[in-house]
Amino acid sequence: MAEIKPLRAWRYNGELSAQMDELTSPLFDVVSNKQREKLYQNPFNSIHLSVPKGNNGIENAATLLQKWKDEGAIQQDPVYGIYVYYQYFSLAGSTKQYCRKGFICNIKAYDWDEKVILRHENTIPKAVNDRIDLLEKTQLNVSPTHGLYTDPSFELEQYMDESMKYPLYETEDYQGVRDVLSIIHDASVINRFLEMLHDKQVILADGHHRYEGSLLYRKRMMESNPQHTGHEGYNYHLMYLTNTEADDLRILPTHRVIKDLPHFSEQEIMKKFEEDFIIKPVEDAFNINEIILGKQWAFGLLFKDSAYKVRLKPEKIDTLKWDFPDKIKRLDLTVMHYFIIEKVLNIPGRDQRTSENIDFDRSFSDCLARVIKNEAQMAIITNDISMADVKEVCYSGYTMPQKSTYFYPKVICGFLFSSIKDEEFQSPPHSCF
């Protein structure tokens, strides 16, 4: 079902790539303002293409990209390849070392209705529009999104392990993660990758805005091109693919921060919670993560001077009015967005995607700091999500609220770029692809 292709990536020349640590950057939706300003100081850092600076940033990115090509700062690989990408990491509070194994390729930008690439969360329209504009001007996929395929046999890992004996780059990124890239050129091995994915569905783990940008741009180009064949570069999207069966997929919780609600009253809000939730005050807010850990439908509430554990009364789950299958209704995130954000805070579900009153924050300490400093009115602390939950949602055809998952670690930007310009995308005469 999933058509993937090897690619001839654009990569920094040998002189620049010797300082690869100085050229990589976080993805556009996780890079902080402080990080951006530091990275902008390097004129060759990938941030200039992924999050271009200034009011004319997108036009500047297109101009800069052409300059880099003309001057040889980045060069296109002459031979097609599958790019193997490993990330070595550990989690806070644990000494266990993980290695997430995957590979980067081009994949057709399938419409959601084709059910080849499955999404599990909604997108924020403004962010999608920004990604379309950048793709249109630069004709470049600057960073791969993250997709998941399922292969219990782990066949492809043996080829990836062999490739990793000869790495192209090895860096430590902003997350403290060791990122390693290598490449497979063997045509027979590449074809095995293509064959393996041919009958697979792919779950989109991370990068919904960038993928949807590619999808909408493909539709726009199809409509404007009477000679459309389906093989043009605009039909494809850059993706990092990992195996759902591996023990290296970690999904961290994303908490909700509430701000700028009119007539906000902690006392009145907690009164509303009494209808549907069991409420327990928490003396030490720093312990709230541990208090709710592993408990279904349990959440932490942080206010400036107080904290609570709330847990949905079991009989109340049947009063959830949203038209979802039972398995989706029972997810913690559905419970939070219906019973807390809609019923208690009066932000209707249809408005939550675009609400200026909801922020998303992965850091518990940041959430606590924001409410203490009066930068937010309250924070809702939630548990993490399992891979089984993600699969459940994807195969049901429904989606979670935006920013529901945070697959860790994030891929980085700067190792390679993928052009969708036809003269750079299409196979040269000597290629077997």
Buried (B, 14 or more C-beta within 10 A) or exposed (E): BBBBBBBBBBBBBEEBBEEBEBBBBBBBBEBEEEBBEEBBEBEBBBBBBBBBBEEEBBBBBBBBBEEBBEEEBBBBBEEBBBBBBBBBBEEEEEEEEBBBBBBBBBBBBBEBEEEBBBBBBBBBEEBBBBBBBBBBBBBBBBBBBBBBBEBEEEEBBEBBEBBBEEBBBBBEBBBEBBBBBBBBEEBEBBEBBBEBBEEBBBBBBBBBBBBBBBBBBBEEBBEEEEEBEEEBBBBBBBBBBBBBBBEBBBBBBBBBBBBEBEEBEBEEBBEBBEEBBBEEEBEEBEEBBEBBEEEBBBBBBBBBEBBBBBBBEEEBBEEBEEEBEEBBBBBBBBBBBBBBBBBBBEBEBEBBBEBEBBBBBBEBEBBBBBBBEEEBBBBBBBBBBEBEBBBBBBBBEBBBBBBBBBBBBBBBBBBBBBBBEEEBBEEEEEEEB
